[in-house]
Amino acid sequence: MQPHIWQLLVVTIAGWVNRYQQDAIDYLKEENRILREHVGGRRVRFTDEQRRRLAAKARVLGRDGMKEVAGLVTPDTLLRWYTQLIAKKYDGSKRRGPGRPRVAETIRELVVRMATQNSTWGYTRICGALRNLGHDVGRNTVKRILAEHGIEPAPERRKRIPWATFLKAHWGAVAATDFFTVEVLTTSGLIRYFVLFVIDLKTRRVEIAGITNQPYDDWMTQMARNLTDAIDGFLRDTRFLIHDRDPLFSASFRATLRGVDVETVKLPATSPNLNAYAERFVRSIKKRVPQPHDTSGRKSPPREYSRFRRPLSSGEESPRSR
């Protein structure tokens, strides 16, 4: 009978201890719930030491035991901490250098120059030319440099002639035309006159083709005939005439020039740099010619036009009118 009494006593004490532990666990659970209610949706920040302590206790409970405990940390959070700990061990970003050094600016300029001056050279050919100069540059590096400067590969580059190359190839046979306006004070009041001029790009010689206050299609066609006159036409030795997208350069104006083998080159929209010589001339005129002119009773042309070939007075057209 004696052993049974001891067994009963041990079971009783174990039940009491288990009950006490369960009450303590219930109290801690309720305390955690109250703490979470106070924290609300705010994120609780833990130190590395606190994370290690929680992870050690959670390892004993396991995932199922963690689900039963209303704690501040879920099993998935503990696993994420562990994954981050492993990633941090193998993180070499602090020992990482600045990366591959940038290609020297002189080499970049050489690559661009070779590509622009030799439209048939591809990436490999440029690499070989650089190697001959003592620069070891990879093919992809050349490709990246050209892409940064908007230069296409060799097959596409050969299909499109750069504007500077076009001008140099036809130097002496290219002219440009444009308008500028002058406000003239007459007896009828202030009137705006349109001045049509043509400039030879090689010699910078300027021809004032005509001045009128009402430019129209027939007037433009007559100006084209005057400029292409077989005896003293300003464009008689010209092959290309550059102009902007002004509607005054009409189809009949272009057809008249085309009839004497003068091809018109219409520039893209908003591209004044492509007609830089004419734009610079207009700027010079605007600075030199005072505004407005008082032409009432005046028969001679303004002094500022005297340096041009065959200057015309306001409202006068070329003497070669037909």
ABEGO torsion letter per residue (X at the ends): XAAAAAAAAAAAAAAAAAAAAAAAAAAAAAAAAAAAAAAEABBBBBBAAAAAAAAAAAAAAEAAAAAABBBABBAAAAAAAAAAAAAAAABAAAABBAEBBBBBAAAAAAAAAAAAABAABBAAAAAAAAAAAGBBBBAAAAAAAAAAAGBBBAAAAAABBBAAAAAAAABGABBBBBBBBBBBBBAAEBBBBBBBBBBBAAAGBBBBABBBABBBAAAAAAAAAAAABAAABAAAABABBBBBABAABBAAAAAAAAAAGBBBBBBBBGBAAAAAAAAAAAAAAAAABBOBBBABGBABBBAAAAABBGBBBBGBBBAABX
